[in-house]
């Protein structure tokens, strides 16, 4: 079975209800079981990492040029 991963950020009762509905409708399969993982959300980057990223992007953008005719 090829199952597309799903992610729910539970901030409201509506989001929680949607996640529960999804779990209720998941297929059960002894040979190819699905894994349900619940954990605290982990941010992708810290503020300092984000600042560094944008500093580097700005440096790259300053070196770019457009071939205008």
C-alpha positions in Angstrom: 0.0 0.0 0.0 1.3 3.5 -0.8 -0.2 5.9 1.7 0.4 9.7 1.5 1.6 11.0 4.9 -0.8 13.4 6.6 0.0 16.1 9.2 -2.4 17.9 11.5 -1.4 20.8 13.7 -3.9 20.6 16.6 -4.7 24.2 17.6 -8.5 24.2 17.5 -11.3 21.7 18.1 -12.1 21.7 14.4 -8.5 20.5 13.5 -8.7 17.9 16.3 -12.1 16.6 15.0 -10.6 16.4 11.4 -7.7 14.3 12.7 -10.0 12.0 14.6 -12.2 11.5 11.5 -9.1 10.7 9.5 -8.0 8.1 12.0 -11.5 6.6 12.2 -11.4 6.1 8.4 -7.9 4.6 8.1 -7.7 1.1 6.6 -6.7 -1.8 8.9 -4.2 -4.2 7.4 -2.2 -6.9 9.2 0.3 -7.2 6.4 0.9 -3.4 5.8 -0.2 -1.6 9.0 -0.2 2.2 9.2 1.7 4.1 12.0 0.0 7.0 13.8 2.5 9.3 15.5 1.5 12.1 17.9 4.1 14.5 19.2 4.8 18.1 20.0 5.3 20.2 17.0 9.0 21.0 16.2 9.7 24.2 14.4 11.8 23.8 11.3 14.2 26.6 12.0 15.1 28.9 15.0 14.9 32.6 14.5 18.7 32.9 14.3 18.8 30.2 11.6 16.0 32.0 9.7 17.9 35.3 9.9 21.1 33.6 8.6 19.1 32.0 5.8 17.7 35.4 4.6 21.1 37.1 5.0 22.5 34.5 2.6 19.6 34.7 0.2 20.0 38.5 0.1 23.8 38.1 -0.7 23.0 35.8 -3.6 20.2 38.1 -4.9 22.6 41.0 -4.9 25.0 39.1 -7.2 22.3 38.1 -9.7 21.5 40.0 -12.9 18.8 40.0 -15.5 19.7 39.9 -19.1 17.3 42.6 -20.3 17.2 43.2 -24.0 
